[in-house]
Every structure is written in C-alpha cells, then in structure tokens.
C-alpha cells in the first residue's frame, strides 16, 4: 500500500520576495531531512555500498553526490507550479528539478556531518535579483566545494553565471538587506529604487592609520524630495575618528555617537 504524501499548497509572492520565500522552505526541508532517520540510514547505506572508508570525508561527499546524479532523474516542475519535495519523498520518487536535488543531496550530506550552503545563480547581469538555478556547496578541507547534481560533471564544477548569491543554512543572508531597506525608507521617506550587491573585502582592516577626528559631515541626498537632491551639513557633538587603511586608499569612520533617523544624521 502506497502512503499518501503530505501535500501543502502555498502562494508564492512575485519577484525577489518569492525567491526568498522559496529558499526559506528549501532550507527548512534540508534541515528537517538531515534529522530524518530514514534519510541518514539511506546515506549510510550508500557509503557502505561504495565501500567508503571511515573518515574519508571527501570520499563520502563524492559517493553521495554521484548517487544523486545517477539515481535521480532531472524532471521539471508542473507548468506554473513550484514543487518542493522533502528528502524522504525524493528517495521515493527519485525525480525532481534543481531545488529538489539540492534538498536531497544537502539533507544526506548534513545527515552524516557535512555542512552545506545554497548557491543561487542567474543569467542576466542587469537583473541581479532574478535567479534561475540553485545548487549546493559543501565544506571540506577548509573550502567550499560546488555540487551541481543536475549536470553530468564531477564535484567541484559550477556554472559560470554573471549573477551568483550564496545563502547559508544557519541564517538567511537577506535579513540584513530587509533591515537596511527599512532604514532607507525611514531616512529618505521613499523606497530604495534598487539594491546593488558588490563583492568587497572585510569591512575593517586589522591595521588602520588615524588621521584625525571627523568633526562634521557634508553630504548630498534627495531625502524627503525624491529626485531633487540637496546638500546637508551635520556637525558631530561626539566626533568619531577618521582613519585609513595602511595603503592610504580607503577611509573609515570609527567610534563616536551618531544615528541615522528620519530627521537625518543625529548625534
């Protein structure tokens, strides 16, 4: 007798918010599957059949990755419907698209002690919030290794796309973006027209050179009047330090007391 699957129907928001909602559900399915005894036992059985030696962690990753590649058929979702299978269900149907394969492989790897994270990719550099593919990366020997089970390539291969976003499983990467957007609305009194993501080095270098105190700030902004920028001057009551990196190519503001509020910069 075939047991009926537990099916839940939900409405996905349009655009980027829909992507975030889907990713949250993918993360929950991976975490839940990693704690599923059946998923763990299946992963262990695969390792035993492949005769992977204990503590051969790279061998464990390779065995599980290749099993998903060979035994799960890539099958697209129904038209205009996003289907997400639990790892246990994927072991039964053995068919699904990129998010389903990521869920199954991620859950099995986490079930035997390997940390994974999600990678979203897109093909349009002019649409940095539009994603069309997902795969996982696993942490091994001090680095993250790409695992895209939808493609017939070995572990370590990753698609070269102009848009790429990494999302850890232990916390959503975009919570800070939402908080930043709210602060922008408070400060400017209108929504940000775009969100730009750039790769950068650590926010503060370990060694900096103190140049002096930042007594005030002169800045130009269209806050309160979108499209009509004005110049604002704010003097610091408790001035922070103005420092630079050792190369003298980047300035930083350290310390002081100030806040960004609906009135502007205060403090």
N, C-alpha and C positions, 0 to 999 in steps of 0.2 A: 504494500500500500504506500503510495507516494504522499508525503505530508505536504499540506498546502503552505506556500511561503507566506511570511508576514509582509504584506504589501502596504506601504504608506504613500499617500498621494499628497504632494505639497505644491504650492505655486511658487515659482522662482521669479524673483524680481528681474526686470530688464537690465541689460548692460552689465557694468562692472559690479554692481551690487549683487546681481545674480551669480556672477563668478565667485564672489566671496561667500555667498550662502552655500553654493555647491562645494566649495573647498572645505568649509566647516564640516559639512556632512561627510566628505571623504575622510577627513581627519578622524572624525568620531568612529567611522566604520573600521579604519585601520587600528585604532586604539582598542575598540571592542573586540576585533578579531584576534589581536595579539593576546588577549586574555581567554580566548575560546580554547578549551581543552582539545577539541577535535582539530582545530587549525594547527595547534602545536604538535599534536601527535602525527598529523599528516606531514608536517615539515620534518620531523624527526625520522619518519619512515622513508622519506625521500633521501635524506642524508645517509641512512643505513643502506639503502639500495645502491647508492652511488659510492658506498664504502669510503665516505669522507672521514678522515681520522679526527679524533678529538682534538680541539684547539686549533684545527686548521680552519681558521675563520674565513680566509679568502676562498678556500675550497667550499665552505658552507654557502657563501654568497653565490658562487658560481653555480653550484648544484641547484639551488632553489631558483635562480634566475633562468637557467636553461630549462628547468622543468616547466615553468610558466610559458616560456617561449614555445616549447614543443607540444604542450598538452592543453593550452587554452587557445581556442580559435578566435581570432580577431573578428568581431561582429559588431556592426554599427547599431546604435540605438534605434528604436522606432522613430518614424518621421515626426519631428517637432516635439519629441518627448525625451527628457534626460533621465536615463535609468541608471541607478547605482545599486550594485549587488553587494551584499555582505560577503566577507571571505568564505564563510561556510556555504553560502549559496553558490558562489563561484566554483567551489570544489565540486559541487553537484552538476551544474550546467556546463562548466568549462567553456564558456563563451562570453565575450564582452568586449568593450572598447578600451581605450587607453586608461580611462579612470578606473574601470573595473579591474584591469590587470595591475594597476598601481595599488589598488586596495588589497588585492590578494597577495601580491608579492611583498608589499610593505608589511602586512599583518604577519605573514610567515617569518619574515626576517626579524621583526620585533619580537615574535614569539620565542625565538631562540637566541635573543640577546643582542641583536644588531640594531643600532639607531638609524632611522631613515628620516628623510625630509622630502617634501614635494617640490617639483620644478614645473612652472607653467611657462609655455612659450607661445609666441605669436609671430606672424609673418609680415606684419605691416608696421614699419618703424614710425609711421605717422599716427598710429593708434596704439599707444603704449599700454592701454588698459584693456585691449582686446586679445584674448588668448584662445588658441585653437587646439592645444595639445597639452598633455600632462604626463610626466613620468616621475620616477623617484631616484634619489641618490642615497647611498648607504655609506656610513662612516667606517673606514677600515684603514688601519696602519697610518693613522694621522691625517687622512684626507678623505674627501667625499668622492665616491665613485658613482658615475651615472649608470642607471639600469633602465633601459627602454625596451621592455619585453614585446612591444608591438612590432619591432623591426628585427630582421634576421642578422643582426650584428652582435659581436661579442660585448661582454660587460666592459664599461668604460666609454663606449660610443655614445655620443649625444648629438641631437640635431643642431645644426648651426642656424640659428634664427636671430633676427635683429632685436626681438623682444624676449626677455627672459626674466622670470621672477622666482626667487627661492622662498619657500614657506616652511618654517619648522613645524614639527608636530607638537611641541611643548608650549605653543602660544601663537596667536595669529599675528602675522607680520604687519597687518594693516590697521591694527588698533590705534597705533600712534598716528597714522595718517588721518583717521577719523577725528582724533582729538585735535590735530593740527588744523583741520578744516573748520572745526567749531571755533577755535581761537581766531582764525582769519575772519570768520563771519562776525565775531564779536568786535574785532578791531576795525574792520572795513565797512561793516553793515551791509555786505552783499557776499554772495558765494564766490569762491575762487573760480576763475574761468578755466583753469586747468591744473593738473597735478603732474609735475615733472619729476622723474626718477633719474638720478645720475649716480654713477659709481664714484666713490671717493675714499680716500684713506681715512684713518682714525680721526675722530673729531678733534682731539687734542694730542699733539706730540708729547713725548715724555720730557723733552728738554725745550724750554722756551726762553726768550730774551725779554726782560721787562724794559719797555720803552718809556713808560710814564703812567700818569693817571688819565683816564678818559673823563674829562670834565663835562663834556656835553656831546650831543648827537644832533647833526643836521641831516635830515633825510627828506626825500621826496616821495609822496604817496598820493594815490587817488582815493584814500579812505573817506567815507561819508559822501563822496561825489564820484561815482564810477565814471572813468574816462576823462576826469578833469583833475589831473594831479596838481598838488600844491606842495610848497616847501614848509617843513616843520622843524622847529628848533627845541630841543629839550636839554636842560642843564641838570646834571646829576647832583643830588644832595649828598649821597654817599658814593663817590666815584669808584668804579672798578678799575683794575689795572689793564693797561693796554700792552700786550706782549706780541711777539712774533716768533715764528719757528726759527731754528738755527740758521737756515738758509736765507732768511730775510725775505721770503716770498709769500708769506701768509700771515695776516693779523688775526689775533684772538682777543676776546674780552673776558677777563677772569675776575670773579667776585663782584662786590658791590651789591646794592639793593635797588632793584627796579622790577617793574611788572609791565606786561603788555595787557592793557584793558580796553574797554570800549571807549575810553577817553584818550587813548593813545599810550605812550610810554610814561609810566609814573614811577617816581622814586628818586 
